[in-house]
């Protein structure tokens, strides 16, 4: 029913344009259709970017960045992009692999400083590759904002952090995997997690963003909103300042404060530039190589048959019918994000939404799938 309503709204916008006797430009047609989609799902604000032939050919922002002030979303707006952040963490670990400091087969226990073993399968090594691909058998049932819950010396119930299947032989999406990987990066690089990503991924690509709110221009943030069925709930905790906690920061122990699993803040155009690096297997269109081609390709190879998840990039087979896309989605604090591309054809899409009214998981499909399909139909097909 909801899908039909959204389709009808988009068709109505197109018919209205046709009735005026004018042929809209490609951009005008897209923007009319996307506004119809936004109205149908009750979107607060969003930014999009389209890449074609290895170039960003379109960026635009819609709606408001702050419902109280009425400030508009712009292409400079920064959003917390949620789980797309995992790919930045994984990319950073590929750099450690390139330098020979670690391998995908490395025992995670060696990197954690305490045993990471599923007590039901104590002889099976949990590797870095398993953690990057969510096949480690670790779960989020005990939380993922500290590492105490999985440390046997600090939590007598640590076994609850592990599933019943053998590591490497099952899949469960797990944020704790990536917060731990962020701590591994600190141990291997000697740099604070957020600073490493800025210095070795963002700056070389000419991107503005980061995991640390205190280091960013907060005036550029889009407020995030969750709809409770009656009212909008402003999600200020999405951009909580961490200066006091960082002042007494303990590397490798408190890495989760930056949320390597979901804490990146970035604009849609800059996320598209980052996406192009992965589209070109580790090198930007300007020739800046971030990771080796073989490791970039490795990130895009699924490790789980049903989920198609690689190393923080996965293959999405349904967003555009008949055209599997590589990338990642994100969702937290009412926002939803997607970064998907076709590496062979050199096109891709970014969509970041700050909130939508439609309840349930279907709203996520609607705003992401709907926007990506419209970008494909108007700019690529």
N, C-alpha and C positions, 0 to 999 in steps of 0.2 A: 504494500500500500504506500509506504513512504517513498520507495523508489519510484513508483508511478507518479506520485505527487511532484517529486523533484524533476522527473523527465517532462511532465506536463508544464511545469513552470518555465523550464528552459525552452521548450517548444513554443510556448506562448510569447516569450520574448522575441524569438526569431520571427514569428508570424507578424508581430507588431511592427518590426522593422520592415518586413516585406510589404506590409500594407501602406507604409509611408511612401512607397515608390522609389526608395533609395537602396542602393547596394552598399552595405556597410563594408568598411575595410576589414581586413583580417583581425586587426587589433580591436576595432570597435565591436565586431561580432563576438569575439572572445569575451570582452569585458561585459557586454550585455548578458551573455550566457552565464558568466561566472557570478554576476550580480543576482541573477535568478536563482542560481544554486545557493548562494549565500543567504538569500531571503528564505528559501525553502528549509534550510537547516538551522536558521537563526544564528548565523555567524557574527561574532563581535568584530573581529579584524583578522586580516591575513596578508601574507606576502607570498609572491610566486616568482619563479625564474624559469626560463626555458633555454636550453642549450641545443643548438643545431649545428651540424658540421663543425663541431669543436669550438663554437663561439656562443657566447651568451647573446641571444637575439631579442630577448624580451624580459623585462622585470617590471613588476607593478605591485602596489600595495593598496589594500581596500579596508574601509572601516576605520574604527577608532582604536588608538593605542591606550587610551585611558577614558573610561566612561564618565568619570567625575569631571575631568577638565575638558573633554571633547577633543583632545589632541589627536591628530590623525596618524595612522600608520604611514610610514614612508619607507623607501628602499634602504634608509639608514637605520631603521628600527632593529634593535637586538631582541631576540627571543631566546629563552631557555629551550633548547631543541631536544631535550630528553634523550632517549636511547640511541639516537644517531650518534651521540657522544661516544658510544662504545667503539665506533670505527676509528676515532682519533686515538683512543687508548691502544687499540690493536695496531694502528699504523706506527705508533711510537715503539711498540714492542718489536715490530718488524725491523726498525732501525737497530735495536739491540741485537737482533739475530744477524743482521748484516755485519755488525761489528764483531761478531763471534763471541759475545758475552753470554749468549744463551741460545738454545735451539727449541724447536717445537716439541722435542722429545724430553726436554729437561723436566726433572721431577719437581713439581710445585713445592714440595716440602723444603727443598734446598733454597728456594726463593722466599718462602714465607718466614723461615726462622723457627718454625714449629711444624709438627707432623700434619700433613694433609693426606689423610688416608681414610677411605670408607671402611669402618670397622667390620662391616659385613664381608668385605673383600680386602683384607689387610695386605695381601701379597700383590695386589694390582696397583701399579704406579699411576697416580693421577698426574698427567703431563700438562704443560702449558697449552698445548694444542687442544686438549680436552676442555680446558677452562675457556679458551677463546671461542670454542664452538658449542658451548653449553652441553657437552657430553660428559662432564666430569662426575656426574651423579650428585653434585652439591645442590642444595636447594635454599630458598629464602625463608623457610618456615620460621626460623629463629631471628629473622631480621638481617639487615646487611649494612647498617651504619657504623658498626664496629666489627673488629675481628675476634673479640673475646669469645663470641658464641661458638666459633669453630676451633678454638684453641683448646686442646685437651687439658692443658695445665690450668686453664681459667674457667672452664665450664664442664662440670661432670656430665652434663647432658649433651655434649657436643655431637653425639651420634645422631641426634635428630636433624642435624644439618645435612645428612646424607640420605639418598633414596635407596631403595632395596635392590636396584639393578647394579650390575658391575660397571665400573667406570669405563667409558668408551663404547658401551653397548646400549645406551639409551639417551634420551634428550629431555632436558627441562630447562626452559629459559630461566636464567638465574643472575640477578644483579650482583650478588655477593662475589661471583666469579670475577667480575670486572673491577669492583672496588679492590679486591685482592691483587689483581693484575696491576692496578695503579700503584700499589705499594711495592710490587716487584720492580716496577720501572724506577722508583726512587732508589731502591737498593742497588740496582744495576748501573744507574746513571750518576748517582750522587747529587741529583738535582731534585728540588721539590716538584711534585707531580705537575701542578698547574704551570709552573715556570718552564719545565721541560717541554711541554706541548707547545707553549707559545714560542719558545726559542728555536725549536727544531722542526715544527710543522707549520705553525701559523705565519711567523715572520718570513721564512723563506718563500712562502706562497703569497706574501703580501696581504694577509688576511687580518681583520680586526675581530677580536673575540677572546674568549678564555673561560676557564672554570671558576676563577676567583672574582666574585662580585666586586670586591674592594679595589680591584685593579682596572675596572671598566667605568665608562661614562654612564652613570645610572639614568641620566636624563634621556638616554636613547632606548631604554627598556620599554617593551610593550607589556602592560599589565596583563596578567592571565586571569581568566574567569571561568568558574564552574557553575553550571546551571543546576539548581536543586529541585527544579520542577515548578517553583514559584518565583524565585529571585536569583539574581546573579550573586555569586560569592567571590569576592576579590581574593586572589591567591598570593598575598604579599610574601608568604614564606618561600615562594619560588626564587626570590631574590634576596634572601636573608643575608645580611652582612656577617662576616665571620672574623672580623679583625681581632677580637679578643681571643678567640680560639687559636687563630694563626700565630698570635704573639707568643704563645707557649707551645708551639707546634712540635710534635715528636715525629720525625720522618719514619715511614714504614709502619707506624702504628695508628696514625690518625689520618691517613690518606683519604678516608671516606668523607672527610669534611668537604672535599672538593667534588665529590661524586663523580669519579671516573666513569661510572656507569650511566650518568645522565645529566651532568652539570654544565655542559658546554653552552655558552651564550654566543649567538652569532646572527648576522643578518642573512636573509635569503640570497642576495647576490653573492655574498662571500661564501656561503655554503655551496652555491653552484660552482664557484671557482675550485673549491676543495673537491667537489664531486668530479670535476673534469680531470683532476690529477688521477683519481682512481679509474676514470674512464679510459685514460691513456696509460694505464698500468704503471703508475708510480711517478709519472713526469707531468709537469704542467704544460699547457700549450706554449708557454714562454720558454720552455726548456729547463725548468728547475726540477731536478730529480729529488724526490723525497725518500723513496724506497726503491729497491731493485725491481725490475720487471717481473722476475720469477716469484718474488714474495708478494707483489701486488696481485698477480694472477692467483696465487695460492689463497689469498684472502677471499677470493670470489668462488672458490670450489666448495660445494656443499659437503659437509661431513655427516649429515643426517638425511636419509632418503625422504622421509615424509615432510620434514620441516625445511629442507633445502638451505640450511644455515651453514655458512662458511666460517670465517674468522672475523666476526662482527660485520660482515656483509652477507646478504642472503639473496636467493633467487625467488622473486615473487611472480608466480605464473598466472595470476588472475586479474591484476589491475587493468591491463589492456589485453583483451581477448586474443589469444594466439601469439602474443609477444612477451615472453618472460623478461622481466626487468631485474637488474642487479641493484641492491641498495639496502636501505634500512628505514624503519619508521620509528616514531617516538610518541610517547603520550604521558603527560603528567600535569597535575594542577589545572586540568581543564583544557590544556593545549594539545594539539596534535600536529605532527610533522612527518614529512616523507621526503626522501632523497632517492630517486630511482633513475637508472640510465641503461642504455644499450651500448656496450663498449665497441662492438663491431661497427655499428652505424653512426656512432659519435653524436647521439642526442640523449637528452635527459631532462628531468624535471625536479624542481624543488617547490614544496608547498609547506608553509607554516601557518597554523591557525591558532589564535589566542583563546578561542572558546566557541562553543555552539550549543544551541538549546535542545536539540533532539536528544532524548534520553537513550541510554543503553549503548552497546557496542556499535550498533548500526550507524550512529552519528559519525564514528570514526571512518567507517567505510565510505559514507556519503561524502564527507568533506575532502578526504584524501583521494579516494578512487574517482569521485566526480570531478575534482579539479584536474587530476592527471589526465583523465580521458578528454576533458575539454582542451587542455594544452596540446595533447596529441592530435586531436581532430583539427584544431585551428592552425597549428604551427608546423606540424610534422607530416601528417598523413598526405 
